[in-house]
Amino acid sequence: MQPPAASRVSTVVDVDLGDRSYPIYIGAGLLNEPGLLQRHVHGKRVLVVTNTTVAPLYLEKVTWALTHDNPNVSVESVILPDGEKYKDMDTLMKVFDKAVESRLDRRCTFVALGGGVVGDMCGFAAAAFLRGVNFIQIPTTLMAQVDSSVGGKTGINHPLGKNLIGAFYQPQCVLIDTDTLNTLPDKELASGIAEVVKYGLIRDAPFFEWQEKNLSALLAREPSALAYAIKRSCENKAEVVAQDEKESGLRATLNLGHTFGHAIETGTGYGAWLHGEAVAAGTVMAADMSHRLGWIDESIKKRVINILEKAKLPIAPPGAMTVEKFKSIMAVDKKVADGLLRLILLKGPLGSCVFTGDYDRNALDETLRAFCDS
């Protein structure tokens, strides 16, 4: 689906899933282009799901974009508390409460306006409300723009483990207005960079090399650098999702560093560390373990540490994480199969990885001991 000729859309990345395919629009100022959103709204009722941080910044603009010259569309909104610690059943229920009270029907559309937490929760609500209604992603953080808004993974956390309750449910479109990054705190920007780095490590060595050269431009928010990082990340994600939507194998590689990272998030309390901060430390741990197994050169491990450090991301878990804590939380990870913990590890030259349960358990123990005080 091509945008109009005078459009601000600089790139469209298509997620190819047969009759459930959808476009990712990327560009500056896309929220000023009502036609883009409106073409993906099929009924007359819209529910915008956002949070207390994003609502004052963008809710009015999104409501305008949905209703401009479009008088028969009415917009409701639900404003959730902000933060990973609210990605739970109680907060999810607020979305259902609003949808039911507003008498929304199966022709309605949910719109996720916010970062990864809002996107995951709104998508899960859309998958479950009336057994499935349309939804649109408008990601406003770098993390959500390069990763979580694309590919249809939705869900909430359980006290014992991250993202254990959810559904694969694809949006109608993803609209990435890069101008929304202007209001993003530096810490959140760095968090998103952790996922950008991931794509280079697992499948795109030239992209990783580009990141090494352009990291300072990304941190300084140079529009062309950010636009390229988002585009390339979305292309990588779309390619993987098209081949393995429901994560029978290949898609799991997108979880590099996430098994250790999710354990950090769960073990320290959701929200104590941002997702990308935990993934950064987890990626260093995965690289360390890969090196211990003799699967990668030390130079790759050093480059991983170097780029994450330069992005001011953590390269080790917090002191509260013990070996025991890691092991008990990792035992309920979604990638456990028949009691065996499968990990994504780097193997071979830069840009290559494996998803496997076939590794020396001692290497895992050594890595955990090296990174934990006890």
SVG drawing of the C-alpha trace seen along z (x, -y; Angstrom):
<svg xmlns="http://www.w3.org/2000/svg" viewBox="-23 -18 63 51">
<polyline fill="none" stroke="black" stroke-width="0.4" points="0.0,0.0 1.8,-3.1 1.4,-6.5 0.2,-9.5 2.8,-11.2 3.3,-14.3 3.5,-12.1 6.0,-12.5 6.6,-8.8 10.2,-8.2 10.1,-4.4 7.5,-1.6 8.6,1.8 6.2,4.6 5.7,7.5 4.8,10.3 2.3,12.6 0.0,13.5 -3.5,12.1 -2.4,10.7 0.5,8.6 0.8,5.0 2.9,2.0 5.3,0.2 5.4,-3.5 8.5,-5.4 9.0,-9.1 9.2,-12.5 5.8,-14.2 3.6,-11.2 1.1,-12.1 0.4,-15.3 -0.9,-13.1 -4.5,-11.9 -5.0,-9.8 -2.3,-7.3 -4.1,-6.3 -7.6,-6.7 -7.1,-4.2 -6.5,-1.5 -9.6,-2.2 -12.5,-0.3 -15.3,-0.9 -16.6,-4.1 -15.2,-3.6 -11.6,-3.9 -10.1,-3.3 -6.7,-4.9 -4.7,-3.2 -1.8,-5.3 -0.2,-6.3 0.2,-9.2 3.5,-10.3 2.6,-10.1 -1.1,-11.3 -0.2,-15.0 2.3,-14.9 0.5,-13.2 -3.1,-12.1 -4.7,-15.2 -2.7,-15.0 -3.6,-11.4 -7.2,-12.1 -7.1,-14.9 -5.4,-12.6 -8.1,-9.9 -11.0,-12.4 -9.8,-15.2 -12.4,-15.5 -13.7,-12.2 -16.8,-13.2 -18.3,-9.7 -15.3,-8.4 -15.5,-8.8 -12.5,-8.3 -12.4,-7.1 -9.2,-6.9 -7.8,-5.0 -4.8,-6.4 -2.8,-3.8 -0.1,-4.4 3.4,-4.4 5.9,-1.7 6.8,2.0 5.4,2.7 1.9,1.9 2.2,4.5 -0.2,6.8 -3.7,8.2 -5.2,5.4 -4.0,2.7 -5.1,4.7 -8.6,4.9 -8.8,1.1 -8.7,1.4 -11.5,4.0 -13.5,1.9 -13.3,-1.2 -14.1,0.9 -17.2,2.5 -18.4,-0.7 -18.1,-2.5 -20.1,0.3 -17.4,0.9 -18.2,3.6 -16.3,5.9 -15.8,3.2 -13.8,1.0 -10.1,0.4 -7.7,0.2 -4.7,-2.2 -1.6,-1.7 0.1,-5.1 3.2,-4.7 6.2,-2.5 6.6,1.3 4.4,1.7 1.5,-0.1 1.9,1.7 2.1,5.1 -1.0,4.5 -3.1,2.8 -2.3,5.6 -3.2,8.3 -6.4,6.5 -7.3,6.3 -6.6,10.0 -8.9,10.9 -11.7,8.2 -14.7,9.9 -12.2,12.6 -10.3,10.1 -10.6,6.6 -8.3,4.6 -5.5,2.6 -2.8,0.1 0.6,-0.5 1.9,-4.0 5.2,-3.4 6.8,-6.5 10.0,-5.0 13.0,-3.8 12.6,-0.4 9.0,0.0 9.9,-1.5 12.8,0.9 11.4,4.0 8.3,4.5 5.7,2.8 6.6,5.1 5.7,8.7 2.6,9.2 4.0,10.4 1.6,9.1 1.1,9.8 1.6,9.0 4.1,10.1 3.5,12.6 5.1,12.1 7.3,15.2 8.3,14.3 8.2,11.8 5.7,11.9 4.4,15.4 0.8,14.5 0.0,13.2 -0.8,13.9 0.6,13.6 -1.7,11.0 -0.7,8.8 -1.7,5.1 -3.2,3.5 -0.2,1.2 2.6,-0.3 3.0,-4.1 6.5,-5.3 6.7,-9.1 10.3,-9.7 9.5,-13.1 8.1,-11.4 11.7,-10.6 12.3,-14.3 10.5,-14.0 12.2,-10.6 14.5,-10.7 18.2,-9.8 17.9,-6.7 15.0,-5.4 16.9,-6.2 19.9,-4.1 17.5,-1.3 16.3,-1.1 19.8,-1.0 20.3,2.3 17.8,3.9 19.4,2.2 22.7,3.7 21.0,7.2 20.1,7.2 23.7,6.6 25.0,9.3 22.5,12.1 22.1,11.5 23.5,8.3 27.3,7.7 27.4,4.7 24.6,3.1 26.7,3.7 29.7,2.1 27.6,-0.9 26.4,-1.2 30.0,-1.2 30.8,-4.1 27.6,-6.0 26.8,-5.4 27.6,-9.0 25.3,-10.3 22.5,-8.0 23.1,-9.2 23.0,-12.8 19.7,-12.0 20.8,-12.9 17.6,-12.3 19.2,-10.6 21.1,-8.1 18.0,-7.4 15.9,-6.9 18.4,-4.4 18.7,-2.5 14.9,-2.2 14.5,-1.2 17.2,1.4 16.0,2.8 12.4,3.1 13.6,4.8 15.5,7.4 12.6,8.0 10.1,8.2 12.2,10.7 12.5,13.0 8.8,12.7 7.7,13.5 9.7,16.7 8.7,17.8 5.8,15.8 5.1,18.0 8.7,18.7 9.2,22.3 12.9,21.6 14.4,18.7 12.4,16.0 13.8,17.0 17.2,15.6 15.6,12.1 15.8,13.0 19.6,12.7 20.4,11.6 16.8,11.8 16.9,15.0 19.5,13.4 17.8,10.0 14.3,11.1 15.7,12.8 17.2,9.5 13.9,7.7 11.9,10.3 14.5,10.7 15.0,7.0 11.3,6.2 9.7,5.0 10.7,1.5 13.8,1.3 15.8,1.6 14.4,0.6 14.0,3.6 16.9,2.5 19.2,2.0 18.5,5.6 19.0,6.9 22.3,5.1 23.7,6.8 22.1,10.1 23.8,9.7 27.2,9.3 26.5,12.5 25.5,14.3 28.7,13.2 30.7,14.2 29.2,17.7 29.6,18.0 33.3,17.1 33.7,19.6 32.3,22.3 34.9,21.4 32.2,20.4 33.3,16.8 36.6,14.9 37.4,12.7 37.4,9.7 33.6,10.1 33.0,10.2 35.1,7.1 33.2,5.2 29.9,6.1 31.0,4.7 32.5,1.7 29.5,0.6 27.1,1.1 29.4,-0.8 29.6,-3.7 25.8,-3.8 26.0,-4.1 24.2,-0.8 24.9,1.7 27.3,4.5 26.7,6.6 23.7,7.5 22.9,5.6 24.4,7.0 21.0,8.3 21.2,11.0 22.7,14.2 23.5,17.4 20.5,19.1 18.1,16.3 19.2,16.5 18.7,20.2 15.3,20.3 13.9,17.5 15.4,18.9 13.8,22.3 10.4,20.8 11.6,19.0 9.4,19.4 12.2,21.0 12.4,24.0 11.4,27.2 10.9,30.5 12.8,29.2 15.8,28.0 16.7,24.3 17.5,23.3 19.6,20.2 20.5,17.9 24.3,17.8 26.7,16.2 28.6,18.7 31.1,18.1 31.9,14.8 30.1,11.5 26.4,11.7 25.9,15.4 24.1,17.1 22.4,20.3 19.3,21.2 20.1,24.3 19.8,26.5 23.0,28.3 25.7,26.6 28.1,27.4 26.2,26.7 29.5,25.8 29.9,22.8 26.5,21.4 27.6,21.9 30.9,20.3 29.3,17.2 26.7,16.9 29.5,17.2 31.7,14.6 28.8,12.1 27.3,12.7 28.8,12.0 27.1,15.1"/>
</svg>
